[in-house]
Amino acid sequence: MDDINVLHHRCLLNLRRRIRDIGDGRPAQERYMRLQKDGDTLSYQGNSEEVGCYVAGHPLSKGNCYFEVTIVDTGVRGTIAVGLVPKFYRLDHQPGWLPYSVAYHADNGKLYNGNPVGQQFGPKCARGDRIGCGIHSENIEAGFTTVFFTKNGKEVGSVEVPVLAEGLFPAVGMHSMGEEVKVDLQAEWFLEEDDSMMMVDSHEDDWGRLYDVRVSGTLLEYVGKGKSIMDVGLAQARQPLTTRCHYYEVEIVDAGEKCYIALGLARRDYPRNRHPGWSRGSVAYHADDGKIFHGSGVGDAFGPRCFKGDIMGCGIMFPRDYILDGEGDMDDWERLEVRPGHAGVQNVLYLNDEEEEEEDGEEAEQGQEGRKVTVFFTRNGKLMGRREMVVPPGGLYPTVGMLSSGEKVKVDLHPLSG
């Protein structure tokens, strides 16, 4: 205890000396050591034996009481710390190790509160996780405040800490090669939490079947093992495409390890462990190789490969007199509009009218469900190609498949409606 008290006293003396030397009139400057800063990205530049630390130029306040750090790469050990420190905190120490600092450490999930010995606090954090830190500012003038931490938007816990007159400054520490993070000093936790809840409520019901896929608003994330071709993550819409809603789009947010992402159409009872296009009653455009798969595990060359940021689309060109089950009473076709400036995607609902061939006698005698339609695919608003297929009983359902770790897509099931 004596050693800790001596260290505490020396820190206070150093803080007072530096405040006196700097004066009050100079602009605030962020500080960092053994880190490289490129915009909002910080990367460790030390030798894994010495700590690198970043301290923001402004403290948290009532108007700006929260910030977030996204882990881009955990490096060798994942020794990344996120927290709050005094203005002139030593840059060769992890946040939380010295007095008047507090931090949540990603590698072990522990909380360090002015002490180099941590206490168990929350889960460990990995690549892609967001660590947030904020203050409840009601009592900040009284010399103490409650600091809380979040992981991926959910509160992990909180602790009451003393506050020096200068305030508490956002800080990030790193301690092994390859570590990299993105810092958002303007993050808004409560608004983001509310918005996220609203998005989930308004979109989760769009999906009838979900296997190894997590839904967050319009975002689909693969959460399967990704070890074999049987580990398919499948998301199938609750409703089939119709003459009113005949097209949907998928934006690749993260290509993951292999970009084994496929979008297409499939029958309602499509096997859960088969990529779209691999089995009967389905057709799909695969991002990783640009091939089209139509009821077979062997694909045909079709279009270019797709990558992060690309938008893949899939739709049906219905014959003009086509009526799907339950659709005959729809008298408001005029509602179908093309959203202005939508990357050049046209309303191709009847593009196949001039190309439609005469059906032979046997096909003409088939029921409405057995009629052929033309399925088309787009990439970034440009038509890639078409493929004819018979509509199975119940219709053709928008179906998205993923098969490698880290894959994420955003889905718009109604991109052409106003």
BELHUCOR-V391391 format. One line per field, one symbol per residue. ss: DSSP state (H for helix, E for strand, L for the rest). phi: phi as a letter, one per 40 degrees, with the letter a starting at -180 (. if undefined). psi: psi as a letter, one per 40 degrees, with the letter a starting at -180 (. if undefined). A space follows every 50 residues. Layout:
# BELHUCOR-V391391
ss = ???
phi = ???
psi = ???
This chain:
# BELHUCOR-V391391
ss = LHHHHHHHHHHHHHHHHHHHHHLLLLLLLLEEELEEEELLEEEELLLLLL LEEEEEEEELLLLLLEEEEEEEEELLLLLLEEEEELLLLLLLLLLLLLLL LEEEELLLLEEEELLLLLEELLLLLLLLLEEEEEEEHHHHHHLEEEEEEE ELLEEEEEEEEELLLLLLEEEEEELLLLEEEEEELLLLHHHHHHHHHHHH HHHHHHEEEEELEEEELLEEEELLLLLLLLLLEEEEEEEELLLLLLEEEE EEEEELLLLLLEEEEELLLLLLLLLLLLLLLEEEEELLLLEEEELLLLLE ELLLLLLLLLEEEEEEELLLLLLLLLLLLLLLHHHELLLLLLLLLLLLLL LLLLLLLLLLHHHHHLLHHHLEEEEEEEELLEEEEEEEEELLLLLLEEEE EELLLLEEEEEELLLLEL
phi = .ccccccdccccccccccccccgcccccbcbaafbbbbgcbbbcbcbgbb cbbbbccbccaccabaabbbccacgcbgcbbbabacdbcccbbcdgcbdg baabbccbgcbbbgacbcbdbaccbbdgcbbbaabcccbcccgaaccbbb bfgbcciaacbcbcccgbbdabbaaadgcabbbbcbcbcccccccccccc ccbcccbcbbbfbbbbgccbbcbccgcacccccbbbccbccbccbbaabb bccacgcbfcbbbabaccccdcbbcdgcbdgaaabbccbgcbbbgacbcb dbaccbbdgcbbbaabccdcccbcdgbcccbbccccbccdgcfgcccbdb ccdcccccccdccccccdccccbbcbbbbfgbccibacacccdghbbdbb baabdgcabbbbcbcbcc
psi = ddddddddddddddddddddddieeiiihiiiifihhgbehhiheaeedi ihihhieiiiadegeiiihhhdheadefghhhaiiidfiheeiihediif iiihhddeeihhgfhehiihdaiiiaheihhihiihededdeeiihhiii hfehhdaiihiihideahhhihiieiiehhihhheeihdddddddddddd deddeehdhhhfhhhgbehhhheadfdieefhhhhhidiiiiddgeiiih hhdheadefghhiaiiidfihdfhihddiifiiihhddeeihhgfiehii hdaiiiaheihhihihhiidehhiheedehefdeehihhhfgfehihfdf deddehihiiddddeiiddeiiihhiiihfehhdiihiihhiheahhhhh iieihehhihhhefeei.
